[in-house]
């Protein structure tokens, strides 16, 4: 999915509250596209947190009535130096990209696209989709891998029993004996998890990872910190387990990864290492450069997505400067 804000913000958001060892970030609403477009709830990037591992962008949307919102219709748009992850709870989305890849994304199936040095793609909800509900995630590629070739990976993640009263689908990495074959440039975790009413789950995790819990529906606490719908709760490395509870039941997305320590500039759909690099990507996209290519198979009847104007001042870089949370 593209970041279709007309004036993209570099670091945004307000903290909801700060519990011991858990930072809970409130989402902000971002409209995508025109007046009938869907609205997403964004928790990363955030002024108080740039990354969770190499996860650098978290959008949560729906459930949306497609008849009212028009669904998802994102024309061809560019990306650099990242991987995009599409995960749906409801509905279907058709993907085309300039690497020649085509896929229909369905609930329980992950689409991971590698942009590398440049790619363009489109995402359109299918005609038979009545409700659209899911998450869109971005992963920053490290310097050594940011020019990887274009690639699309697709995996139907099986449902697994992860604990007493806990089921889920691990679509990136491994958790509680379940594993995904999806390949990433840095160690990562992503899973959709459903907790039954009364669930009390202590799950072993990689202590070298940062972790985050996104609440989609229901009620959940992470290490005693209660989340509201759409909030993202973050923990720093050092934990060998996470403790989650739910009174009424919940669906969450659990993310994790090794801390990402490189400095980046992230603006619109580009990731670069400085302002000039991102400005050059924008110029190439507007000029129709071969860096991004064409998107065969796209039949949306709309031109490709134009890049917004750059801000007047230089784009700011972002990096992780050690653990964010303190006791």
Buried (B, 14 or more C-beta within 10 A) or exposed (E): BBBBBEEBBBBBBEEBBBBEBBBBBBBBEBBBBEEEBBBBBBBBBBEBBBBBBBBBBBBBBBBBEBEEBBBBBBBBBBBBBBBBBBBBBBBBBBBBBBBEBBBEBBBBBBBBBBBBBBBBBBBBBBEEBEBBBBBBBBBBBBEEBBEBEBBBBBBEBEEBEBBEBBBBBBBBBEBBEBEBEBEBBBBBBBBBBBBBEEBBBEBEBBEBBBBBBBBBBBBBBBBEBBBEBBBBBBBBBEBEEBEBBBBEBBBBBBBBBBBBEBBBBBBBBBBBBBBEBBBBBBEBBEEEBEBBBEBEEBEBEEEBBEBBEBBEEEBEBBEBEEEBBEE
